[in-house]
Amino acid sequence: MSGSFGSNGWVMTAVALALAAPTAVWAQAAADNEGGIAEIVVTAQKREESAQKVPISIQALSSTQLRQMGISNTNDLPLAVPGFQISSSAANQLYYLRGVGSQQVSTGTTAEVATFVDGVYMPFPSSALQGFGDIESLEVDKGPQGTLFGRNATGGVIQFRTKDPKFDLGGEFSASYGNYQHAVGSVYLTGPITDKLAASIAAITDDQMDGYGKSQATGKDAHKRSIYAVRGKLLFNLSDATQIRIGADFSRVRGDAGGTIRPAKGVQLWNQVTNTQQIIPGFYDTNQDSSAFHTVKDYGGFVRLDSDFGWANFLSISAVRWNKNTTNVDFDGGPDRFLPVIVISSDRVITQELQLSSPSDSKLVWTVGGFFLRQSGDTAPFQFGAPFPTFALPFGVPLGDAYQVYSQPTATSFAGFAQATATVLPDTHLTLGARYTHDTKKINGFGQVSGPSTNPPRVLPFTVGSQTAKYGKPTWRIALDHDVTETVKVYASYNRGFQAGTFNANNASGFTAAANPPLDPEKIDAYEVGLKSDLFDRHFRANLAAFWYDYANLQQQTYVNGQLRTLNAGAARIKGIDFEFIYQPVKSLSIGFVGEVLDAKFTDFANAPGYTYPQGFGVGPLVPTPIPNAKGNYLSFAPKFTSTAYVNHMLETSVGMFTTNANLVYNDGYYVEPGNLYKEPHFYVVNLTEEWAPNENLSLSLWIKNLFDRKYDQSVAAVGTVGFAGNTVGAPREYGFTARYRF
């Protein structure tokens, strides 16, 4: 199948029909007053409770909602969660919430937006890409987290909950096929082994066999990815009060998505070999002589113990994870063999979390806990050049040889945390939380020359170094909430967030204290006031949150003198409003509008890296031009406005249930570097799904993603003098069908 779909005339008709389907039920609203908005259960406070009762800005989605909105993996989440952005770099997924995030991709770094699966911290940027084969729910908790979570986060937390094993035999099979020969298959099976032991296994394969574009230099496909993942879980009911869960998972991601170098929208790339502009007419096409390619293997296991002591609940989560990543990127973006970069890295992390918490019906609701993390990694090597037939590298590297960077970063973290909520007045609750985190970061490494002219390899003495940095900080949370009625809550909170500093693990200049000083820790003070309300017999939901962040020592990754470096930006101020409106007049119809208004600017960033186009915007080479101070410039990947509007309608007939879902996603555009020279233009995406379920076991659906075939970049970066390169494209129009059977 090709990616073409015909003209937009009949496409507009399809949208009109999809949105017209629900209108017939409006007249029934007075007669059918059933079906108020359902409660959404979340674990933002490490206990199951309604999202409407938690004084935190949360967006939660069930597996059904994710499926109906066309969300198949974390790469699609910006289409469902306003204010959530992804910057992809080769195999790495780098998250932003409310403008807080970083493009750090090297071994040993910590994400500002932390990811947890079944309570297990997922530390690697390349392990953040999650397929949704057995996902039960997704929860996005916005703002600094740390007084209840093992691993602290300055931007927020993404929690995935997978299906637990059941003591009744059950399962689900799903198969999808669409254009670009995109085939997806998943299976989930669960059942009892004994009367106290149940098991489950889930697997998914997601294979896009045709690329969205092609390389003009090689004729090969560009922008495609395959994902394979399997997860197994055991549930032991040792007694009515004690359960043990054991889980293991493995995933493999292959492809070039996130690593291609092609012109961002509105500009062209500069050919560093011919010293001319590259003309690449196709939006999804590249001109690279070698395909960007990565293979990531991520795997691990955990043991979770839950025990009810009566007076308290005990939780222990022990986990170990490994990650192996091989990436090849043609950084010059042109048809000549000028600057190939190869990265081979491996990481291991061990985590242990302990918690003791009060019963949920206690007058004083409390949690105390501790967390330990030990992470070690190897980058062997981070390689520039070879084969390199024409152009010499720095440091006196001979023609045809390569410059290789080897590093071994480690991180050790200890933390203790506690939080308590008390009723201080009728219907008024005060929450106090505290945490102390102590992190130790170490790195040793060197640079060497290797190749036909340098055999054996020659270590460059001035690059050899070994360093240690220690960071320790208290953080806290203060929140006051009041139940105005049973279904209306107001709250105010203040959170202090902290993230330890780190080292540049892939530093081409070496690892001495002068060449690679440690970064300062981040600090964020987050203030938030909010309203959560279910009105008119729970037929209308209105949630609002206004926030203000004072953000210091931001850890920003950017190109400095042609080299990718992480550095501290001085300070930033972030303010905005989150909103969520849902109207459900009858059980069969739901209309939603969710969004975020954001204003995120630097208040101080002296000597910030920047760029200019001396020959005019988008013309000629991109010239690095330091900025005396980037004060007043917008943060990267922080659009001023993002929103999602959706309609979901269910129609029960004599031949089964028909479910129609239409959603519109809008993004106002975002800057990609501190100088604010380039801004990704605004874009919108429309997705449609029509599902027919003849019975409760079987469903068939037709779907279209990006209905109007809007062209946009999900991630853009300034790459040396080459220009602004879109390394991750938003998917073009995709369409297909899905069959699902469950028992």
N, C-alpha and C positions, 0 to 999 in steps of 0.2 A: 504494500500500500504506500502511496505517496502522502506527502503532507498537505497537498492541495485540497480545497473544499468547495470551490465555486465562489460565486459572487455573494455579497452581503444582503441582497434583496430578500431572499427567502429566509436568511438567517434572522433578520428582524422579525419576520412573521413567526418564526419558531419561538422567539422570546415572547412575543405578544400572546401566543397560544399558551405558553407555559405560565405566564403571569395571569392570564385570564381565567385559568382553571379554578383558582381559589375563589373568584368573586361570587360564584353562585351560593356560597355558604354564608355570606354576610347576612342575608335575610334570615338565616336560621339562628342567629346569635341570641335573639330574645327567647326563642323556644328551647334552645339547647344551651343551658348555662353550666354544663359540666366541663371538666377538662381544664382546670386552672393550671398555671405553669408549675411544672414538677420541681420538687426540691432537687438540688444538685449536691451530692455528698462529696466533700473534699477532705484532705488531710493536711492543710496548710499549717495547722497547729498540732500536728502529730497525733491527732485523734479524729475519728470520723465524725463529721458534723456538717450541717447545711452551710453552703457557701454564703447564704444570706445572713448567717449568724457570726461570721468571722470578720473582725475589723481590719481586713487586708483587702487590697484590690486584687481580685482573682478572676481569671477567665478559665472555665472548665468546660470540656467537651467530651461527650461519650463517644464510643466507637461508632455508633450509628450516625451521630452528627458529623464526625470526621469523614465517614464514607459518603454521606449525602452531599457534603460540600466539596468532594473531589480531592480530599487530603489523603495521600497515600504514604507519605513519609515526612520527616521533619523538614525537608527542603521546601515543602508546600506550606508550612505553618504561617509565614507572613500573610498568606491569603485568608487565614482564619483568625489571627490574633493581631488586632491593630496595635501599633507601637512596637511590634516584634519584627526585627530585621535580621537577615542573615548575610554575612560576608563570607563567601567561600574562597578558599585558596587551595587549589588542587583538591586533595581528598578531605580537607579540613572544613568543618562547619563552625563558624564563629558567630555567636549570638549577641544581639543588642536588645535591651529593653529600656524604653524611655530614654534612649540616647546613651545609655551606659553599656559599654562593651569594649572590646579590643580586638585587633587583628593579629594578636600574638599566636604564632603557630609552632614555635620551636618546642623541643622537648623540655619538660619540667615547668612549663608555664601553667598558670591557673586562670580559668575562665571567670569573668565577672558575672556571667549568667550560668549558674551551675545546673547540671543535668543529673537527675536521679531516676533509676528504674527499679521499681519495687523496693525503694529505700536505699538502694546501692548507688553510691557516687560514681559517676562515669567521668573520669578525669581527662580523657584524651580528646583533643579537638576532632580527630578523625573518627572517634567512636560515637560522636554526637548524632551521626546520621542513622536514624532509627526507622526501620520498616514497621508497618502497623499490622502484622499478621495476627497477633494475639493480644493487642492492646485493648484493655477494658475501658480506660479513660485517660485523659490528658488534663493536666492542671498547670496553669501558669500563674505563679505568685510574684507580683510585681513589688519592687523595692528591696532594700537590703534585708538579707536573711542570715541568721546566725545563732539566735538565742534558742532555737528549736532544732536546727539542722546540724548534722555532724560537720559538714564542710561549709564554711561561711561563703557568702556571695554578696558583692556590692550592688549588683544590678537586679537580681531576682533568681527564681528557681523554676525549672521545668520538671514536673514530676510525671512519669509514666507509670501506670499500674497495669500489669498484665494479669491475665485470667489465672485464678488459682485452680489447682486440681479439684475435681468434684468426686463425690462418692456415688454418683449416678453416671452410667455410661452416656457419653455425649460427644459431639464433635461438629465440625463445620468444614466444608470444602468450598473453595472459591476459585474461579478462573476468569480472567479478563483478557481481552485482545483489542488492540487499537491500531491506528495508523502508526507509521514509523516502525512497524513490526514490533510493537510494544506488547509483550506477553507477561502476565502476572498470574502466578498460582500460589495458593496458600492452603494449608491444612492445619487443623487443630483437633486433637483427640484427647479425651480425658476419661478416667474411670477408676474404679476401685481395684486395688491389689489384694488387700485384706480389709477387715472391717475397721481398721485404724490407719490404713495407709492407702493414699490415692496418688495417682500420677497424671501428668499431662505432657504432651509434646506438641510443639508448634513449629512449622517451617514455612518459609516464604521464599519464592524466587521471583525477581522483578528484572526482566531482561529487555532492554531496548536495543534492537538489533540494527536499526537504521538511524544514522545521526540526523540532527536537525539541519546540518550544513555539511560542506566539504572543504578540504584544503585545496586551494588553487595550485599549490606547489606539488602536491603528491596525488591528488584525486581521491584521497581516503576520506571516509566519513569523519565528521567532527560533532562534538556534543552528544555523547551517548554514554550510558552507564548501566552496569548490571549489578544487582544486589542479591546475595543469597544469605539467609540467616536461619538458624535453628535454635530452639530454646526448649529445655526440658525442666520440669519441676516435680518435686515430691512433697507431699503433705503428710506428716505424721501427727495424728491425734493421740498424744501420749496419755492424756486424760482430758476431762472436761475443762481443765484450767491451763493446760500446756500444749502448745503446738510447735512443731519444728518444720520449717520449710527449707528445702535444699534445691538450689537451682544452678544450672549451667547453660551457657549460651556460646554460640560461635557465629560470626558474620564475616562475609568477604565482600568487598566493594571493588569493582574494576571499572575503568573507563577514563575518559578525558574531561568529564564535566568538572568545572571549577579550575581547570589548569590551562585552558586555551588562552592564547594572546591574540585578540582581534579588536578592531577599533570600537570604542564606545560610541554611543549614538551621537552623531553630529560632528565627529572628528575622524581623522585618518591617522595611521601609524607612520612613523619615520623609519626608513630602511637605513640602518647604521652602516651597511656595507657599501651600498651605491650612493649613499648620502642624498637620497631622493625620497619623495613621499610614496608610500605604498597605497595603491588604489585597490580596495577590496569592496566590490559593489554589493555583494550579498550580505545581509545583516547577520546571518548565521554562519557565514563562511570565514575561513582563516587563510593565511598565506604562509603557514609554518612548514619548514622542510621536514620536520619530524613531529609526529603526533605527541601532544601532551598525554601522558599516560600514568595512571597510578593503580597500585594494588594495595589494599589495606585489609589486614586480617586482625580482627578484634575478638577476644574471647576471654572467658573467665567464669567464676562460680561464686556462690555465696551460701552461707548457712545462717538462717534467721530463727531465733528462739523467742517465742512469746509465752509469757507465763503470768497468770492472774493470781496474785497473792491474797486477794480480797481487799486488803487495805491499800494496795498499789499494784500496778502492772509493770512487769519487767520486760525489756526488749534488748536483744543482742543481735547485731548484724556483723558478721565476719565475711570479708570478701577479698578476692585476689583477681587482678585483671592483667592481661597482656595485650600489647598492641604492636603490630609490625607494619611498617609503611614504606613502600618504595614508590618514588615519584620521579618522573622525567618531565621537565618543562623546557620548551624552547623559548627562552626569555627575550630573544631579539625579535620574535614574531615574524621573521622574514624567511624567504626561501633559501638563504645561504646558511651554512653551518657556522654561525658566529658566536652564539652564547648559549649552548645547552647547559642545563643545570640538572644534576641528579642528586636526589636525597634518599638515603637509606637510613631508617631509624627504627629503634625498638625500645619499648618502655614496659615497665612492670610497676604495679602499684598494689600495696596491701593496705586495707582499711579495717578498722574496728570501731564500732559505735556501740555504746551502752546507754540505756535510758531507763529511768524509773519515773513513773508518772502516776498521778492520783486517778481513782475512778472518775469517769466523766460526770457522775452525779454529785461529786463532792462540792461542799460549799466553797472551799478553796481548791481551785483547779491548778495543779502544778506539774512541772516536769524538770528533772535534773538529768544531766548526761555528760558523757565524755566522748572524745573522738581522737583517734590516732590514724595518721597516714604516713606511709613510707613509699616514696616514688623514686625509681632509678631509671635512667635512660642512657642510650648510646646513639649518637649520630655518627654513622660510620659508612661512608663519608657524606658530607655536604660538598658536592664536587662541581666546580666550574670548568667548562671546556672539555677537551679530549673526546672525539677527535676535533682538533682546532687548527685547521690547515693554514690559515692565512694571517690571523691577527694574534698579537702577543697579549698575554695577560699581565696584570701588575706583578710586583715582587720579582721580576726577572724570570718569569716562567717561560721556558723555550717554546718556540712554535711547535704545535702538535702535542704538547704536554698539558696536563691538567693541574689545577690548584685544588687541593682537598682539605677540608676542615673536619677534624675529628673532635668530638666533645663528649663528656660524660657528666651531665647534670644530675643532681639528686635533690630531693626535698623531703624534709621530715616535719610533721606538724602534730602538735598536741593542743587540745582545746578542752575546756570545761565550760558548760553552759547551764543556765537555769531560767525558768520563766514561771510566773504564777499569776493567776487571775482571781480577783476577789470581788464580791458584791459590796460596794461601799455605800450605796444608797439603793432604795428600791428601783430595780431595773437599770441600775448604773454599775458598770464594772470597770475596775482598774487593773491593767496588766503591766507588770514590771518584769523585765528580762535582762540578763547580763551574760557576758561571755568573755573569756580571756583566751587568746590564741597566741601560740608561740611557734614560729616557723623558722627552720634553718635551711638555707639554700647553699649548695656547694656546686662548684663546677671546676673541671680541669680539662684542658684540651690543647691542641696544637694545630698548626697548618703545615702542609707538606706539598712538595712538587713531585709529580709522578708521571711517567710516560716513557715513550721510546728514548727520549734524550736524557732522561733522569732515571737510571736503573742501577742500583736500587733507589727507592724514593728518598728524597732529601727533606728532612725536617728543617723548617725555618726557625732558628733559635729565638728570634724576637717575638714569635707567636706563642711560645710555650708559657703556660700559666696555670695556677691553681688558686682558687679563692673560696672564701666562706663568708656568708652574711647571715645575721640573725635579726629577727623581727619579733616583737611582742607588743600586743596592744589589747586593751579592754574595749569592748563594744557593748551596746545596750539597746533596749527598746522600752518605750513608755507609751502606753495607749489608754485612752479613756473612751468607752462606748456606752450608749444609752439606748434602751429599747423604748421608743416613743409609743409604739403599739406592739402587738404580737408580730406584725409583719413589716415594721418600719424601724430601722436602726440608723443612728448617726454615730460617728466616731472621729477621733483625732489621734494622731500618733506622731512620735518622733523616734527615729532610728539612727544609730551611728553604725556605719559599715566600714570594714577594713579589709584590705588585701595586701599581703606581703609583697615586698619587692622581689626582683628576680635578676637573672643574668641573661645576656644575649647568647643563646646556645650555638647559633650558627654565625658567629662573628668572624668575618674574613680577616679582620685586622689582628686577631689573636685574643689571648685570654689573660694577659697581664692586667694588673690593676689600672694602669693608665689607658690601655686599649679597650677594656671591658669592665668599667666600674658597675657596681650593683645599682639597680634602680631603687628609688625611694618607694615606700609603701603608699598605696592609695588610701584616701580617707573620704568618706561621704557622710554628710548630715542630711537626712531625708525627713521632710515634714509633710504630713498628709492629713486632709480632712475628707470625710466621705459620707455618703448616704446610700443605704441599701433599703429598698422598699418593694413590697408586693402589694398592689392596690386592686380595688374592685374585685373582691373575692379571688385574688391571685390571678386575675386575667391580664394585669398589666404590671410589668416590672420596670422600675427605674432605678438604676444604680449610677452614682456619680462619685468621682474622686478627684480632688485638686491636690497637686503636689508641688513641692519646691525642694530642689537639691542644691546643696553647696558641695562641690566636688573638687578635691585637691589632689595634686600629683597624679593626674591621669596617666596611665601607662598606654602610650600610643605607638603603634607600629607603622613605620613609613619608610620611604626610600631616602637615604641621606648619602649624597655623593655616589649614587648608583648602587648603594648597598642597603638591603632591608634591615632596619634597626628598630628596636623598641626603646623608647625614651619617655621621660616624664614631661608631660605638659603641665604648665603651672597650675591653673585652676579653671573651673567652669561653673556656670550657673544654669540649672535646668528647671524649667517650670512647665506645667501643663495640666490638662484635664482629661481624664478617662470617662467615657460614658457608655452605658448599656441600656437600651430600651427594647423591651420585648412585649408584644401584644398578642394574646392568645384568646380571641373572643369565644372560640369553641375548641373542643378537643382536637379537631381535625385540621386546624389552621394556626400557624405560628408565623409572626412577622417580626423581624429583628433588625435593629440598627445599632451597631457597636463601633466605637471609634476613639481616637485620641488626637487632641490638639497639643502640640509640643513646641517649645521654644528653648533650644539648647545651644548656648554660646560660650565660647572661651571668655573668661574675665582676665586672664593673664597667660600668655604663652610666648615668652621672650625667645628670640632667635629660632622661631618655628620654621621647619622645612617647608618650602613652597616652590612654585614653578611659574614660568612665564613662557609665552609663545612670542618671541621677538618679531616674527614675521606676520603676526595676526593669529587670532584664536583658531586652533585646529590646524595651523599651517606650519610646516617645518618641524625641527626637533623641539622636544620639550626640554627647557633649560632649567635645571635646579637653581632656585633663587631664594635664599633665606629671607624670612620676613622678620623685621625688627621686633614686632610683637603682633600676634594674631588675635589680640583682644577684639571682641565684637564679632569674630567669625563664628560660623556655625560648626558644631561638632559633626564628625562624619557619621553617616548612616542614621541620621536623626531627622526624618521628614517632618515638616510642620503639621501635616494632617494625614492621617490614615483612617480608613473606615471599611466596614463590611456591612452590607445590607443583604438580607435574605428573606425569602418566602418559602415556607414548607407547608404543603397541603396533602392531606390523606383523604382518599375517596373510596369508600367501601361499596363494592358492587357484588352482583351475584356470581361473578367469575373471579373474585378476589379483591385484594387491596391495591390501589394505585397511589403511589406517593410521588409527588412532584416537588423538586427542590431547585430553586434558582438563587444564586448569590452573586452580588456585585462587589468587587474589591477595588478600592481606590487608594493610590499612593501619590502624594503631592510632589515626590522627588526628593533627592538627598544629595548632599555634597560628599566627596570621597576622600578629601585630604584637607589639612588645616588651612591651606591658603585659599580655599573656596574658589579655585579657578574653574573647576568643572563640576557641574551639577547634573545628575541623572534626571532627565525630564519626567514630568508626572505621567502616570499611566493608570489604566484600569483594566480589570479582568472580569469576565462574566463566565460563570460555570453553570451548567444545567444537568440535572439528573432526573430521569423518569424510571421508577421502579414498579414492577408488577409482581405481587406475591399471591399466587393462586391459593396457597395455604400457608400455614405457619412454618413449614419446613423449607419451602422452595421460593426463590426470588430471582427474577431476571430484570436487568436494568440496561438502559441506554444512557450514555453520557457524552457531554461535550465540555471540554475544558478550554478556556481562553476563546470563547465563542467568536469574538470579532478579530481574532488573530493579531492582538496587539503585540508590538515588538518592544521589549524592554530588557534591561540588564538587571539581574539580581545583585550582582557584585561588580564593582569597577575599582581599578587601582592605577595609580601613576607608576609606570614601569620605566625607570631610568630616563633616557632621552627618547625612548621609543614612542611614548605618549600615553594617553589615558586608554587603558585596555579593559575591555569587558571580559572577565575570565569566567563568569557564570551567566549564561543567558536565561531569561525567563522562557519557559516552554512555549512554543507556538501553539496554534490550534491543534488539539488532540481530540479524537472521538473514538468510541468503541462500545463494547458491551461487556457485561459481567453476569455470570451465573453463580448463584450461591445456594448451597444445600446444607441444612443444619438438622441435627437430630438430638 
